[in-house]
Amino acid sequence: MTRSDKLRQKIQSSGYKYKYIADVLGLSYYGLKRKIDNKNFFNTKEVQVLCEILKISTDEKEYIFFAPDVQKSIHRIKVKE
């Protein structure tokens, strides 16, 4: 789960437009907005590119793209034997 508010802040402070970022990622404007709004997930390459163009540090990357809510839901899944 992406922390949408934090990612939006990084985009705004970068000065880049959503359309430009979408183009760099190979997405439509609508596709980027869906990912920011957690309706679709960013893949690994997209996260890497976003970190590069938005100058997101490793710590910020963990905080923005790997929210604890995701980790909690993973731990609740039990494997049937």
N, C-alpha and C positions, 0 to 999 in steps of 0.2 A: 504494500500500500504506500502510495506516495503522499507525502505531506504537501498537499496542493498549495496551501497558503505560503509555505516557505519557498517552494519552487517558483511561484508567481512573483514573490519578492525578488528572487535572484534574477529572474527575467527582466523585471522592471528596472532594477538597479544596473543591469548590463547595458541598457539602452537599445537592445535588439527588439525588433517587432516579432510577434508570434509567427507571422507569415515567413519571415526569414529563417527562424529556427526550424519551423516545419519543413521548409525547403532543404535545409542542411541535413535534416534527419531523413529526408525522402518521404515525408508524410504530407498529407493535406493539412490545411489549417484546422479543419474539423477533426481530423485524426489526432492531431496534437492535443487539441482541447479535450477530447475524450480520454486521452491518457493522463493528462493533468488532473482531470476530474475523477480519476480512478474507475472509469467505465471500461477501459482497456489497460493492459500493463505495458510498461516500457520494457524492451528487451535489453540485454546486456550491452550491445553495441550502442543503442540509443542513450543509455545512461552514461557510457564512456564519452560519447560525443558531447552530450549536454555538459558534463563536467569540464571538458576541455574548453568549450566556447563560453561557458558562464563562469569559468574559473572557480569551480566548486572543489573545495579541499576534500581529502579522504574522510575526515570526520563529518563534514557537512553532507557528503554523499551518503554515508551510513544513516545519518539523521533524516535526510530528505527522502531517500528512496527505499529505505528498509525500516519502516516504522515498526515499533514493537507489537502493534496489533496483529501484524502478519505472523510474527514469531509465536505469539500466544495461540493463534489458531492452528499452527502447525503442530504444536505440542499436544493439542487436544485430540489429534487424529491417532487412533489406535490401529495397529496392524493386526488383522485376524490371522490366526494360525490354523 
